[in-house]
Amino acid sequence: MKRKVLLFSIAFASCMTGLYAENGIDKDKESNRTEKTTGKNAPQKSRLTLGGYGEAVMTRNFYSDNINRYSKAEDYKDAKSHGQFDLPHVVIMIGYDFGKGWTMGSEIEFEHGGTESAVEMEQEEVGEWEKEIERGGEVALEQFWIQKSFCPEFNIRAGHIIVPVGYTNAHHLPNEFFTVYRPEGENTIMPCTWHETGISIWGRTGDWRYEAMLIPALNSMHFSKDQWIKNGSGSAFEFTPANNYAVAMRIDNYSVPGLRMGLSAYYGHSFNNTLQADQGKYKDTKGAVSIAAFDFDYKGHNWIARGNIDYGHLGDAATISKYNREQSSTSPYKRTHVGKNAVAGGIEAGYNVFSQIRKLRESGDKLYVFGRYEYYDSYVPVKGATKYSWTDRQRMAIGVNYYPIKEIVVKAEYSQRFLKSQYNNEPSISLGIAYAGYFIK
């Protein structure tokens, strides 16, 4: 059955040939309407477009992957290295321009080469195995929306859409970050890529772009100490429960040449946003999730620099921790403590060294030598709660990004996580190759 679904999805994507660019390959194109020009040989832009992106990665980790490496750190100080191969994301992006301002966009995602179900070892001292279901269904539909554009300043979009809170959710293509994997801090504490079914309005006027949306709230029963609210947008059912609603917004400014600066935010009540909601002694619990984020990117003088800072707060964290830990072991939910706060911040910069070599500069080849630093903590506990200080981490990475052509990037990096002194640091090397581009447009 899974093989049939996979083959059908590939066939469907091959037959459809469209992509609407917003939240896709080219963020500067706000519409994808047919452009008719005069003249005998004048080109005509297709209403159908097809694009996508994908990543293949090899990593060697020079630290233990044992579940007790934090609770008994000394026992794993000299552990052997271990490696892995991965397909983090392979995405087919499809869209169509119906005319009169009506457009459709969609993304079909194959994450880690599979169907969004896997066996995982929980990051708990007990180290139990469980089957993890990130979303109901066998193939992830990351986006599917219909849009009506009235003018560049005002557009309405409804369907399954990206929630652009934080840098990575708004800029998640592999040519929009230097590291082999997506920036680790945001990818740890928030859904990434965060997508929900809802409605949004957006537009651009002058040097400003805005977006505001109404979506289902997160589910606090999926929260955890090692990933904060990351899994809260998932649903093990064939639908997403929406007893509570949430709002999200983003504003970007482009007034300085080469520089984009963005502010984003989220607010929603996460408790009881599931089936069989508890209306008893927990009826007054809200579980309000608040997130505020700032990010930027700069391109100029052969430099690319990017940065972000994200801060999140969870109301009623102590009650939610208690409630989650009381759930049955057969439930599809996390049963861990969850912190009242989480934070992530990072900055990276890279220089195109090929810009100093005439032949390579003229050929269009680019080689960015980069460095990245980030800090994140997925679990800031409430007063008196158990502390897990291994969630407080710093990470540094150095490496290269080589672009033989615009759509292809080959990545290599050495990185290391720096934990508190009672734990072992976690160095690794990673190699990757990725693409992001249009096939038909």
C-alpha beads as a LAMMPS data file, in Angstrom:
LAMMPS data file: protein, C-alpha beads

441 atoms
440 bonds

1 atom types
1 bond types

-500.0 500.0 xlo xhi
-500.0 500.0 ylo yhi
-500.0 500.0 zlo zhi

Masses

1 110.0

Atoms # bond

1 1 1 0.000 0.000 0.000
2 1 1 2.780 2.428 0.917
3 1 1 4.543 1.686 -2.379
4 1 1 1.359 2.422 -4.324
5 1 1 0.862 5.714 -2.496
6 1 1 4.469 6.706 -3.165
7 1 1 4.243 5.818 -6.876
8 1 1 0.945 7.660 -7.207
9 1 1 2.436 10.767 -5.561
10 1 1 5.424 10.785 -7.911
11 1 1 3.202 10.266 -10.939
12 1 1 0.866 13.038 -9.798
13 1 1 3.758 15.443 -9.299
14 1 1 5.193 14.583 -12.707
15 1 1 1.861 15.179 -14.464
16 1 1 1.252 18.471 -12.667
17 1 1 3.741 21.141 -13.645
18 1 1 3.254 24.215 -11.500
19 1 1 4.672 26.276 -8.736
20 1 1 3.618 29.567 -7.300
21 1 1 6.788 31.274 -6.110
22 1 1 5.732 32.809 -2.779
23 1 1 7.211 30.677 0.058
24 1 1 9.003 28.774 -2.700
25 1 1 12.109 29.108 -4.825
26 1 1 12.101 32.837 -5.569
27 1 1 10.836 34.956 -2.692
28 1 1 11.109 38.189 -4.688
29 1 1 8.368 37.178 -7.132
30 1 1 5.046 38.031 -5.538
31 1 1 2.954 36.606 -8.372
32 1 1 3.297 34.117 -11.188
33 1 1 0.781 35.457 -13.686
34 1 1 1.015 34.829 -17.422
35 1 1 2.967 37.601 -19.114
36 1 1 1.958 38.208 -22.738
37 1 1 4.138 40.453 -24.868
38 1 1 3.797 41.744 -28.390
39 1 1 5.973 40.755 -31.318
40 1 1 6.276 37.753 -33.569
41 1 1 8.678 35.783 -31.413
42 1 1 7.684 37.214 -28.050
43 1 1 7.936 34.643 -25.211
44 1 1 4.885 33.762 -23.138
45 1 1 5.160 32.715 -19.535
46 1 1 3.462 29.436 -18.734
47 1 1 0.615 29.317 -16.251
48 1 1 2.014 26.015 -15.070
49 1 1 5.362 25.856 -13.286
50 1 1 7.243 23.064 -11.554
51 1 1 10.087 23.364 -9.084
52 1 1 11.500 21.839 -5.998
53 1 1 14.424 21.351 -3.675
54 1 1 16.203 18.433 -2.069
55 1 1 19.144 17.490 0.138
56 1 1 21.344 14.408 0.504
57 1 1 23.644 14.304 3.541
58 1 1 26.398 12.204 5.119
59 1 1 27.423 12.844 8.735
60 1 1 30.013 11.338 11.074
61 1 1 29.366 12.054 14.763
62 1 1 32.348 11.771 17.113
63 1 1 30.330 11.141 20.252
64 1 1 28.069 8.487 21.700
65 1 1 24.456 8.125 20.619
66 1 1 23.620 6.122 23.740
67 1 1 20.481 7.256 25.519
68 1 1 22.409 7.590 28.808
69 1 1 25.110 9.898 27.440
70 1 1 23.732 12.790 29.517
71 1 1 22.651 10.995 32.684
72 1 1 25.970 9.018 32.835
73 1 1 28.241 11.268 30.816
74 1 1 31.516 9.942 32.225
75 1 1 30.776 6.432 30.926
76 1 1 30.675 7.715 27.345
77 1 1 33.566 10.127 27.348
78 1 1 35.653 8.041 24.927
79 1 1 32.830 6.560 22.890
80 1 1 33.393 5.478 19.291
81 1 1 32.088 7.609 16.453
82 1 1 29.022 6.721 14.433
83 1 1 27.756 7.817 11.036
84 1 1 24.559 8.235 9.113
85 1 1 23.251 8.997 5.637
86 1 1 20.070 10.985 5.224
87 1 1 17.683 12.663 2.814
88 1 1 16.430 15.446 5.087
89 1 1 13.983 16.962 2.592
90 1 1 13.012 16.238 -0.989
91 1 1 10.177 18.490 -2.124
92 1 1 8.168 18.824 -5.335
93 1 1 6.560 22.247 -5.651
94 1 1 3.547 22.651 -7.912
95 1 1 1.362 25.624 -8.797
96 1 1 -0.997 27.092 -11.343
97 1 1 -2.235 30.543 -12.347
98 1 1 -5.960 30.371 -13.154
99 1 1 -6.114 34.021 -14.164
100 1 1 -8.096 36.957 -12.798
101 1 1 -5.885 36.951 -9.700
102 1 1 -6.586 33.327 -8.708
103 1 1 -3.587 31.072 -8.120
104 1 1 -2.830 27.713 -6.516
105 1 1 0.362 26.484 -4.868
106 1 1 1.375 23.180 -3.307
107 1 1 4.358 21.243 -1.986
108 1 1 4.685 17.478 -1.650
109 1 1 7.471 16.614 0.765
110 1 1 9.357 13.366 1.290
111 1 1 11.134 13.848 4.612
112 1 1 14.130 11.661 5.451
113 1 1 13.290 9.576 2.391
114 1 1 10.228 8.125 4.102
115 1 1 6.592 8.673 4.864
116 1 1 6.708 10.588 8.160
117 1 1 6.587 7.533 10.403
118 1 1 9.646 6.058 12.049
119 1 1 10.926 4.184 15.071
120 1 1 12.744 6.504 17.465
121 1 1 14.437 6.250 20.827
122 1 1 13.035 8.890 23.165
123 1 1 15.586 11.239 24.733
124 1 1 14.695 10.140 28.238
125 1 1 16.715 8.316 30.872
126 1 1 14.582 5.190 30.390
127 1 1 15.469 5.091 26.684
128 1 1 12.306 3.411 25.467
129 1 1 11.629 2.765 21.805
130 1 1 8.456 3.992 20.162
131 1 1 6.934 4.464 16.761
132 1 1 6.838 8.172 16.040
133 1 1 4.040 9.558 13.868
134 1 1 4.686 13.192 13.068
135 1 1 1.531 13.651 10.999
136 1 1 -1.326 11.451 9.896
137 1 1 -0.954 10.084 6.356
138 1 1 1.882 8.527 4.416
139 1 1 3.097 11.417 2.260
140 1 1 3.418 14.947 3.672
141 1 1 1.529 17.685 1.863
142 1 1 3.483 20.645 3.182
143 1 1 1.511 23.267 1.309
144 1 1 -1.771 23.467 -0.593
145 1 1 -3.523 26.784 -0.906
146 1 1 -5.744 28.887 -3.142
147 1 1 -5.026 32.595 -3.371
148 1 1 -6.893 35.636 -4.616
149 1 1 -4.694 38.635 -5.417
150 1 1 -6.457 41.989 -5.526
151 1 1 -3.288 44.079 -5.803
152 1 1 0.349 43.778 -4.659
153 1 1 -0.652 45.328 -1.339
154 1 1 -3.478 42.889 -0.551
155 1 1 -3.774 39.136 -1.131
156 1 1 -5.894 36.477 0.587
157 1 1 -4.638 32.911 0.876
158 1 1 -6.530 29.922 2.298
159 1 1 -5.448 26.305 2.696
160 1 1 -2.368 24.597 4.058
161 1 1 0.269 27.312 4.439
162 1 1 3.700 28.020 5.907
163 1 1 3.753 29.765 9.298
164 1 1 6.702 32.169 8.786
165 1 1 7.681 32.607 12.450
166 1 1 11.470 32.743 12.821
167 1 1 14.100 32.799 10.094
168 1 1 14.075 29.141 9.094
169 1 1 10.337 28.802 8.599
170 1 1 10.338 31.788 6.262
171 1 1 13.606 30.812 4.515
172 1 1 13.978 27.038 4.612
173 1 1 15.419 26.210 1.178
174 1 1 18.928 24.659 1.279
175 1 1 20.447 27.666 -0.502
176 1 1 19.158 29.961 2.252
177 1 1 21.469 28.705 5.017
178 1 1 25.134 27.665 4.997
179 1 1 25.054 24.644 7.286
180 1 1 24.433 21.168 5.913
181 1 1 21.318 20.773 8.041
182 1 1 18.863 23.547 8.815
183 1 1 19.917 25.920 11.627
184 1 1 19.847 23.753 14.717
185 1 1 18.433 26.128 17.318
186 1 1 15.187 27.035 15.572
187 1 1 14.879 23.483 14.265
188 1 1 14.970 22.264 17.887
189 1 1 12.466 24.515 19.651
190 1 1 9.867 25.204 16.918
191 1 1 8.092 23.242 14.176
192 1 1 10.299 23.363 11.090
193 1 1 9.061 23.741 8.438
194 1 1 5.932 24.889 10.296
195 1 1 2.797 24.418 8.190
196 1 1 -0.861 24.626 9.185
197 1 1 -4.259 24.765 7.509
198 1 1 -5.687 28.256 7.870
199 1 1 -6.171 31.621 6.210
200 1 1 -3.771 34.523 5.733
201 1 1 -3.612 37.995 4.274
202 1 1 -0.362 39.400 2.939
203 1 1 1.007 42.104 0.721
204 1 1 3.909 44.350 -0.112
205 1 1 4.026 48.106 -0.396
206 1 1 7.253 49.981 -1.015
207 1 1 9.978 48.589 1.244
208 1 1 7.552 46.739 3.531
209 1 1 5.985 43.309 3.365
210 1 1 3.422 41.999 5.863
211 1 1 1.607 38.740 6.548
212 1 1 -1.025 37.839 9.158
213 1 1 -2.803 34.512 9.611
214 1 1 -5.404 32.607 11.594
215 1 1 -4.529 28.930 12.197
216 1 1 -5.229 26.064 14.618
217 1 1 -3.415 26.361 17.940
218 1 1 -0.690 23.927 18.968
219 1 1 -1.330 20.799 21.036
220 1 1 0.486 20.960 24.395
221 1 1 0.396 17.180 24.783
222 1 1 3.136 16.975 22.123
223 1 1 5.450 19.400 23.962
224 1 1 8.670 18.110 25.554
225 1 1 11.776 19.254 27.362
226 1 1 14.200 18.417 24.552
227 1 1 12.163 20.035 21.743
228 1 1 9.822 22.466 23.557
229 1 1 6.821 23.049 21.213
230 1 1 8.396 21.560 18.055
231 1 1 5.989 18.626 17.748
232 1 1 2.939 20.607 18.855
233 1 1 1.727 21.199 15.295
234 1 1 1.628 17.516 14.464
235 1 1 -1.472 15.344 14.538
236 1 1 -1.653 11.557 14.704
237 1 1 -5.211 11.775 13.374
238 1 1 -6.477 12.294 9.834
239 1 1 -7.284 15.891 10.767
240 1 1 -5.891 18.570 13.068
241 1 1 -7.966 19.246 16.204
242 1 1 -8.812 22.933 16.492
243 1 1 -10.604 23.533 19.774
244 1 1 -8.357 26.588 20.089
245 1 1 -7.121 29.029 17.460
246 1 1 -3.903 30.992 17.114
247 1 1 -2.631 34.042 15.276
248 1 1 0.744 34.578 13.627
249 1 1 2.272 37.554 11.859
250 1 1 5.385 38.682 10.061
251 1 1 6.715 42.058 8.888
252 1 1 9.811 42.467 6.674
253 1 1 11.637 45.651 5.709
254 1 1 13.877 46.075 2.622
255 1 1 14.721 49.787 2.824
256 1 1 18.509 49.258 3.062
257 1 1 19.977 47.869 -0.206
258 1 1 20.932 44.210 0.215
259 1 1 19.462 43.995 3.726
260 1 1 16.215 42.407 4.843
261 1 1 15.053 42.658 8.450
262 1 1 12.059 40.796 9.798
263 1 1 9.906 40.610 12.930
264 1 1 7.541 37.685 13.523
265 1 1 5.277 36.542 16.343
266 1 1 2.807 33.849 17.383
267 1 1 0.134 33.537 20.088
268 1 1 -2.325 30.752 20.885
269 1 1 -3.731 28.559 23.687
270 1 1 -2.359 25.019 23.470
271 1 1 -4.088 23.118 26.287
272 1 1 -7.133 20.944 25.506
273 1 1 -6.471 21.310 21.776
274 1 1 -6.975 17.601 21.159
275 1 1 -9.635 14.893 21.156
276 1 1 -11.460 14.193 24.407
277 1 1 -10.469 17.533 25.874
278 1 1 -10.333 17.608 29.673
279 1 1 -13.124 19.780 31.062
280 1 1 -12.654 18.796 34.723
281 1 1 -10.093 20.190 37.130
282 1 1 -7.988 21.506 34.223
283 1 1 -10.786 23.585 32.656
284 1 1 -9.058 26.886 33.523
285 1 1 -5.680 25.854 32.099
286 1 1 -4.825 27.750 28.904
287 1 1 -1.249 26.832 28.014
288 1 1 -0.713 30.133 26.197
289 1 1 2.235 29.944 23.768
290 1 1 3.873 33.273 22.931
291 1 1 6.791 33.583 20.499
292 1 1 8.643 36.685 19.344
293 1 1 11.450 36.556 16.772
294 1 1 13.800 38.850 14.869
295 1 1 15.874 37.821 11.859
296 1 1 17.870 39.396 9.052
297 1 1 19.922 38.586 5.991
298 1 1 22.397 40.700 4.060
299 1 1 23.901 40.166 0.598
300 1 1 26.533 42.511 -0.764
301 1 1 30.234 42.996 -1.539
302 1 1 30.591 39.194 -1.963
303 1 1 29.366 38.631 1.597
304 1 1 26.255 36.881 2.862
305 1 1 25.291 37.264 6.514
306 1 1 22.241 35.962 8.345
307 1 1 21.039 35.974 11.929
308 1 1 18.082 35.288 14.189
309 1 1 16.939 35.480 17.783
310 1 1 13.782 33.758 19.073
311 1 1 12.166 33.825 22.498
312 1 1 9.199 31.733 23.569
313 1 1 7.032 31.499 26.686
314 1 1 4.564 28.796 27.747
315 1 1 1.910 29.631 30.318
316 1 1 0.825 26.939 32.799
317 1 1 4.016 24.969 32.089
318 1 1 3.968 23.216 35.477
319 1 1 0.372 22.059 35.032
320 1 1 1.021 20.882 31.477
321 1 1 4.102 18.928 32.596
322 1 1 2.071 17.189 35.299
323 1 1 -0.846 16.482 32.955
324 1 1 1.379 15.086 30.193
325 1 1 3.289 12.792 32.504
326 1 1 0.007 11.286 33.742
327 1 1 -0.997 10.096 30.264
328 1 1 -1.196 6.415 29.400
329 1 1 1.902 4.817 27.923
330 1 1 -0.228 3.780 24.931
331 1 1 -1.189 7.373 24.053
332 1 1 0.435 8.987 20.983
333 1 1 1.648 11.931 23.069
334 1 1 4.870 12.975 24.767
335 1 1 4.987 12.260 28.506
336 1 1 7.753 14.600 29.636
337 1 1 8.331 17.845 31.473
338 1 1 8.121 21.005 29.396
339 1 1 9.814 24.319 30.094
340 1 1 8.182 27.675 30.666
341 1 1 10.631 29.318 28.253
342 1 1 12.819 28.468 25.292
343 1 1 15.345 30.552 23.383
344 1 1 17.391 30.280 20.203
345 1 1 19.808 32.670 18.580
346 1 1 22.321 32.340 15.779
347 1 1 24.482 34.232 13.314
348 1 1 26.406 33.124 10.238
349 1 1 28.530 34.845 7.621
350 1 1 30.232 33.654 4.457
351 1 1 32.527 35.215 1.864
352 1 1 32.742 34.214 -1.795
353 1 1 36.480 33.641 -2.244
354 1 1 36.022 32.928 -5.955
355 1 1 35.126 36.595 -6.391
356 1 1 38.875 37.298 -6.153
357 1 1 39.757 34.911 -9.010
358 1 1 38.918 36.396 -12.400
359 1 1 38.215 33.212 -14.375
360 1 1 36.039 31.748 -11.646
361 1 1 34.241 35.041 -11.159
362 1 1 33.448 35.220 -14.873
363 1 1 32.327 31.574 -14.989
364 1 1 29.762 32.184 -12.266
365 1 1 31.198 29.602 -9.852
366 1 1 30.976 30.589 -6.182
367 1 1 32.737 29.255 -3.095
368 1 1 31.592 30.643 0.230
369 1 1 33.780 30.042 3.259
370 1 1 31.532 30.444 6.290
371 1 1 31.313 30.337 10.040
372 1 1 28.228 29.980 12.246
373 1 1 27.544 30.337 15.953
374 1 1 24.283 29.607 17.735
375 1 1 22.937 29.252 21.236
376 1 1 19.706 27.553 22.213
377 1 1 17.913 26.083 25.205
378 1 1 14.706 24.098 24.773
379 1 1 13.953 23.778 28.487
380 1 1 13.947 26.629 30.994
381 1 1 12.038 25.005 33.883
382 1 1 9.490 26.542 36.213
383 1 1 10.656 27.168 39.772
384 1 1 11.171 23.932 41.676
385 1 1 10.948 21.668 38.618
386 1 1 13.587 19.106 37.653
387 1 1 16.503 20.656 35.772
388 1 1 18.001 19.114 32.634
389 1 1 20.958 21.348 31.907
390 1 1 22.027 19.347 28.830
391 1 1 19.308 21.214 26.906
392 1 1 21.412 24.400 27.273
393 1 1 23.777 24.298 24.285
394 1 1 26.090 26.305 22.086
395 1 1 27.106 25.218 18.602
396 1 1 29.823 26.390 16.249
397 1 1 30.379 25.384 12.634
398 1 1 32.893 26.236 9.925
399 1 1 32.770 25.061 6.345
400 1 1 32.283 25.795 2.661
401 1 1 29.414 26.091 0.193
402 1 1 30.346 25.520 -3.461
403 1 1 27.961 26.594 -6.231
404 1 1 29.004 25.130 -9.626
405 1 1 25.737 26.542 -10.981
406 1 1 23.038 28.682 -9.414
407 1 1 20.692 25.813 -8.549
408 1 1 23.229 23.339 -7.096
409 1 1 25.201 23.651 -3.859
410 1 1 27.771 21.266 -2.371
411 1 1 28.268 21.721 1.373
412 1 1 30.913 20.609 3.857
413 1 1 31.280 21.542 7.520
414 1 1 32.909 20.739 10.808
415 1 1 30.750 21.530 13.820
416 1 1 30.723 21.036 17.554
417 1 1 28.058 21.333 20.229
418 1 1 29.320 22.744 23.513
419 1 1 27.374 21.540 26.552
420 1 1 27.750 22.277 30.245
421 1 1 31.018 21.086 31.799
422 1 1 29.531 17.905 33.301
423 1 1 28.688 16.604 29.813
424 1 1 30.742 15.680 26.768
425 1 1 30.919 18.017 23.790
426 1 1 29.566 16.693 20.491
427 1 1 31.766 17.247 17.395
428 1 1 30.822 16.086 13.899
429 1 1 31.603 16.463 10.206
430 1 1 28.950 16.623 7.507
431 1 1 28.893 16.568 3.707
432 1 1 25.857 17.388 1.622
433 1 1 24.615 18.184 -1.834
434 1 1 21.395 20.063 -2.530
435 1 1 19.400 21.711 -5.269
436 1 1 16.727 24.399 -5.360
437 1 1 15.245 25.578 -8.619
438 1 1 12.595 25.472 -11.295
439 1 1 12.251 22.620 -13.755
440 1 1 9.536 24.315 -15.832
441 1 1 8.448 27.923 -15.561

Bonds

1 1 1 2
2 1 2 3
3 1 3 4
4 1 4 5
5 1 5 6
6 1 6 7
7 1 7 8
8 1 8 9
9 1 9 10
10 1 10 11
11 1 11 12
12 1 12 13
13 1 13 14
14 1 14 15
15 1 15 16
16 1 16 17
17 1 17 18
18 1 18 19
19 1 19 20
20 1 20 21
21 1 21 22
22 1 22 23
23 1 23 24
24 1 24 25
25 1 25 26
26 1 26 27
27 1 27 28
28 1 28 29
29 1 29 30
30 1 30 31
31 1 31 32
32 1 32 33
33 1 33 34
34 1 34 35
35 1 35 36
36 1 36 37
37 1 37 38
38 1 38 39
39 1 39 40
40 1 40 41
41 1 41 42
42 1 42 43
43 1 43 44
44 1 44 45
45 1 45 46
46 1 46 47
47 1 47 48
48 1 48 49
49 1 49 50
50 1 50 51
51 1 51 52
52 1 52 53
53 1 53 54
54 1 54 55
55 1 55 56
56 1 56 57
57 1 57 58
58 1 58 59
59 1 59 60
60 1 60 61
61 1 61 62
62 1 62 63
63 1 63 64
64 1 64 65
65 1 65 66
66 1 66 67
67 1 67 68
68 1 68 69
69 1 69 70
70 1 70 71
71 1 71 72
72 1 72 73
73 1 73 74
74 1 74 75
75 1 75 76
76 1 76 77
77 1 77 78
78 1 78 79
79 1 79 80
80 1 80 81
81 1 81 82
82 1 82 83
83 1 83 84
84 1 84 85
85 1 85 86
86 1 86 87
87 1 87 88
88 1 88 89
89 1 89 90
90 1 90 91
91 1 91 92
92 1 92 93
93 1 93 94
94 1 94 95
95 1 95 96
96 1 96 97
97 1 97 98
98 1 98 99
99 1 99 100
100 1 100 101
101 1 101 102
102 1 102 103
103 1 103 104
104 1 104 105
105 1 105 106
106 1 106 107
107 1 107 108
108 1 108 109
109 1 109 110
110 1 110 111
111 1 111 112
112 1 112 113
113 1 113 114
114 1 114 115
115 1 115 116
116 1 116 117
117 1 117 118
118 1 118 119
119 1 119 120
120 1 120 121
121 1 121 122
122 1 122 123
123 1 123 124
124 1 124 125
125 1 125 126
126 1 126 127
127 1 127 128
128 1 128 129
129 1 129 130
130 1 130 131
131 1 131 132
132 1 132 133
133 1 133 134
134 1 134 135
135 1 135 136
136 1 136 137
137 1 137 138
138 1 138 139
139 1 139 140
140 1 140 141
141 1 141 142
142 1 142 143
143 1 143 144
144 1 144 145
145 1 145 146
146 1 146 147
147 1 147 148
148 1 148 149
149 1 149 150
150 1 150 151
151 1 151 152
152 1 152 153
153 1 153 154
154 1 154 155
155 1 155 156
156 1 156 157
157 1 157 158
158 1 158 159
159 1 159 160
160 1 160 161
161 1 161 162
162 1 162 163
163 1 163 164
164 1 164 165
165 1 165 166
166 1 166 167
167 1 167 168
168 1 168 169
169 1 169 170
170 1 170 171
171 1 171 172
172 1 172 173
173 1 173 174
174 1 174 175
175 1 175 176
176 1 176 177
177 1 177 178
178 1 178 179
179 1 179 180
180 1 180 181
181 1 181 182
182 1 182 183
183 1 183 184
184 1 184 185
185 1 185 186
186 1 186 187
187 1 187 188
188 1 188 189
189 1 189 190
190 1 190 191
191 1 191 192
192 1 192 193
193 1 193 194
194 1 194 195
195 1 195 196
196 1 196 197
197 1 197 198
198 1 198 199
199 1 199 200
200 1 200 201
201 1 201 202
202 1 202 203
203 1 203 204
204 1 204 205
205 1 205 206
206 1 206 207
207 1 207 208
208 1 208 209
209 1 209 210
210 1 210 211
211 1 211 212
212 1 212 213
213 1 213 214
214 1 214 215
215 1 215 216
216 1 216 217
217 1 217 218
218 1 218 219
219 1 219 220
220 1 220 221
221 1 221 222
222 1 222 223
223 1 223 224
224 1 224 225
225 1 225 226
226 1 226 227
227 1 227 228
228 1 228 229
229 1 229 230
230 1 230 231
231 1 231 232
232 1 232 233
233 1 233 234
234 1 234 235
235 1 235 236
236 1 236 237
237 1 237 238
238 1 238 239
239 1 239 240
240 1 240 241
241 1 241 242
242 1 242 243
243 1 243 244
244 1 244 245
245 1 245 246
246 1 246 247
247 1 247 248
248 1 248 249
249 1 249 250
250 1 250 251
251 1 251 252
252 1 252 253
253 1 253 254
254 1 254 255
255 1 255 256
256 1 256 257
257 1 257 258
258 1 258 259
259 1 259 260
260 1 260 261
261 1 261 262
262 1 262 263
263 1 263 264
264 1 264 265
265 1 265 266
266 1 266 267
267 1 267 268
268 1 268 269
269 1 269 270
270 1 270 271
271 1 271 272
272 1 272 273
273 1 273 274
274 1 274 275
275 1 275 276
276 1 276 277
277 1 277 278
278 1 278 279
279 1 279 280
280 1 280 281
281 1 281 282
282 1 282 283
283 1 283 284
284 1 284 285
285 1 285 286
286 1 286 287
287 1 287 288
288 1 288 289
289 1 289 290
290 1 290 291
291 1 291 292
292 1 292 293
293 1 293 294
294 1 294 295
295 1 295 296
296 1 296 297
297 1 297 298
298 1 298 299
299 1 299 300
300 1 300 301
301 1 301 302
302 1 302 303
303 1 303 304
304 1 304 305
305 1 305 306
306 1 306 307
307 1 307 308
308 1 308 309
309 1 309 310
310 1 310 311
311 1 311 312
312 1 312 313
313 1 313 314
314 1 314 315
315 1 315 316
316 1 316 317
317 1 317 318
318 1 318 319
319 1 319 320
320 1 320 321
321 1 321 322
322 1 322 323
323 1 323 324
324 1 324 325
325 1 325 326
326 1 326 327
327 1 327 328
328 1 328 329
329 1 329 330
330 1 330 331
331 1 331 332
332 1 332 333
333 1 333 334
334 1 334 335
335 1 335 336
336 1 336 337
337 1 337 338
338 1 338 339
339 1 339 340
340 1 340 341
341 1 341 342
342 1 342 343
343 1 343 344
344 1 344 345
345 1 345 346
346 1 346 347
347 1 347 348
348 1 348 349
349 1 349 350
350 1 350 351
351 1 351 352
352 1 352 353
353 1 353 354
354 1 354 355
355 1 355 356
356 1 356 357
357 1 357 358
358 1 358 359
359 1 359 360
360 1 360 361
361 1 361 362
362 1 362 363
363 1 363 364
364 1 364 365
365 1 365 366
366 1 366 367
367 1 367 368
368 1 368 369
369 1 369 370
370 1 370 371
371 1 371 372
372 1 372 373
373 1 373 374
374 1 374 375
375 1 375 376
376 1 376 377
377 1 377 378
378 1 378 379
379 1 379 380
380 1 380 381
381 1 381 382
382 1 382 383
383 1 383 384
384 1 384 385
385 1 385 386
386 1 386 387
387 1 387 388
388 1 388 389
389 1 389 390
390 1 390 391
391 1 391 392
392 1 392 393
393 1 393 394
394 1 394 395
395 1 395 396
396 1 396 397
397 1 397 398
398 1 398 399
399 1 399 400
400 1 400 401
401 1 401 402
402 1 402 403
403 1 403 404
404 1 404 405
405 1 405 406
406 1 406 407
407 1 407 408
408 1 408 409
409 1 409 410
410 1 410 411
411 1 411 412
412 1 412 413
413 1 413 414
414 1 414 415
415 1 415 416
416 1 416 417
417 1 417 418
418 1 418 419
419 1 419 420
420 1 420 421
421 1 421 422
422 1 422 423
423 1 423 424
424 1 424 425
425 1 425 426
426 1 426 427
427 1 427 428
428 1 428 429
429 1 429 430
430 1 430 431
431 1 431 432
432 1 432 433
433 1 433 434
434 1 434 435
435 1 435 436
436 1 436 437
437 1 437 438
438 1 438 439
439 1 439 440
440 1 440 441
